[in-house]
Amino acid sequence: MWFLILILISIALVLIYQEVQNDKLLRTVTHKGRGTWSERDLILKLLKNGFSSETIFHDLYVQKSDGSFSQIDVVIVTEVGIFVVEVKHFSGWIFGTGNQSKWVQVLAYGKQKYPFYNPIFQNNSHIKFLKSRLSNLDDIPFYSLIVFYGDCVLKDLSLIPSETNIVKSADVIETIKKLIQTGRESTYSNFAEIEAILYESVNHGEDRDIRLQHAESIQNKWNPKNF
């Protein structure tokens, strides 16, 4: 009996230690109060696979010319360009077409269907607004990466643009590394300016009024009834 208790205590201590270490590592980029669990898990994956904390930016609120904000889940600055990442968490089957605004989540073997906004369109708009802030980028490419968490199945996705990569979370690191290996190295002549704007966008996310303003602006725009 005591032996079993000691084993359970040991397991609990190991889990607590791992949690503390993960939290310490996560805080080099962000903290538990920011974003979703899936986003934070992606950041931990990146950090544990050799990506520097100085190149990862989480939960950015990029200011647009009209004063509103575009929220981006994760940005990764790499030697071949800037990765803009949209993180989704779904169960069920996912159906979608690259050129249509509505995608569908299907549950209960087809009995329940829930539309959601095309994440390709969503992430392309993020890239557009980020580019508008990052002037003088020379020829630095942007990569659109959409990562699905959860036990969903990407059942039927068609007409996906070549510049967009859609992956399950288990494959995200391999996908990013492959894109880096096959990409052409970029020269960041104005990296300090890029870094400053990215950090500014991250800091906007700490402002409660900005978060509320953004939430209100998208409430109707991405309501399934409106597309």
Residue, then its C-alpha position, 0 to 999 in steps of 0.5 A: m500500500w505504502f509502495l503504491i502511495l510513494i509511486l503516486i506521489s512520485i508521479a505527481l511530483v514529476l508532473i508538477y515539475q514538468e508543469v513548472q518547467n513548461d510555465k517557465l519556458l512559456r514565460t520567455v514568450t508569453h504567459k497563461g493569461r494570453g490566448t488559448w491553450s492551443e496557442r500556448d501549446l504551439i509556442l512550447k512546441l516551437l521553443k522545445n524544438g530550437f526556435s528562439s523566444e526572440t523570434i516568436f510573438h504571441d497574441l498580437y493586435v496589429q493596428k490598422s489605418d482606421g484605428s481598429f485592430s487585427q488579432i494574430d495568434v502567432v508570428i514567427v520570424t525566421e531566416v526565410g521569412i515571416f510565418v503568420v499562424e492562425v490556430k484553430h481547435f475543432s472536433g469532428w470533420i472539417f470541410g472547406t474550399g479555398n475560395q469560399s468564405k464559409w467552411v463547415q464543421v460536421l459532428a454526430y456523423g453528419k447530424q450537426k453542421y456548424p459554419f465558420y469563417n474560412p481561415i485562409f481568408q482570415n489569415n490572409s487579412h492578418i498578413k495584409f494588415l501586418k504588411s501595411r505596418l511593416s513597411n520597407l520589407d524589401d522582398i521578405p516573404f510571408y508564409s500563411l500557416i493554419v494549424f488545427y488542434g483537437d480530434c478533428v479530421l480535415k476531411d475534404l479541403s480543396l483549392i487551397p492556395s499554394e502559399t497557404n499551409i494547413v496542418k494538424s498540430a502533430d505535423v506543425i514543427e515538421t512543416i515549418k522546418k521543411l519550409i525553412q529548409t526549402g526557402r531562400e534566406s532573407t536579409y532583414s536590413n531593418f530588423a529592429e523596426i520589424e521587432a519594435i512593431l511586433y512587440e508593440s502589437v503584442n503589448h496592445g494585447e495587454d490593453r483591456d480596452i483594445r481587446l474589448q474593442h476588437a471583440e466587439s468589431i468581430q462579433n457580427k463580422w464572423n457570426p455564422k449567420n452573416f456569411 
